[in-house]
Amino acid sequence: METAGQLTSRQKYTDTYKWLIVASGVAALALSAFWLPMPRFDLRFLLLATVMMLVSSRLTIQIPRANTIITVSDTFIFLVLLLYGGFAGLLMAVVDGLFSGLRVSSGLRLGRKALVVVFN
């Protein structure tokens, strides 16, 4: 019985931690929207964002001799950072996190799914 109680207590701490990370992310997005200059979004940006959302989060590249994987969307985010600036790169990272969170949390119930999506 104590094990189930400890698991519930541990789950409360991890949920609190996840919501703290979500709040930090929202604060970072709000501060960057306030401080960073707004880029001029054009047709190329929309095309790049569409390709990233539809295709690139599913494509991964294994780094040789390292236990890590890079998604192609990471490359798109760095490209947007270079071409359009920090705020546009942050927006692309937020969109990528939302889409990857939706893909990862497909089998969860609604409350848990929402936490996983916004945590990503």
Secondary structure, 3 states (H helix, E strand, C coil): CHHHHHHHHHHHHHHHHHHHHHHHHHHHHHHHHHHCCCCCCCHHHHHHHHHHHHCHHHCEEECCCCCCEEEHHHHHHHHHHHHHCHHHHHHHHHHHHHHHHHHHCCCCCHHHHHHHHHHC
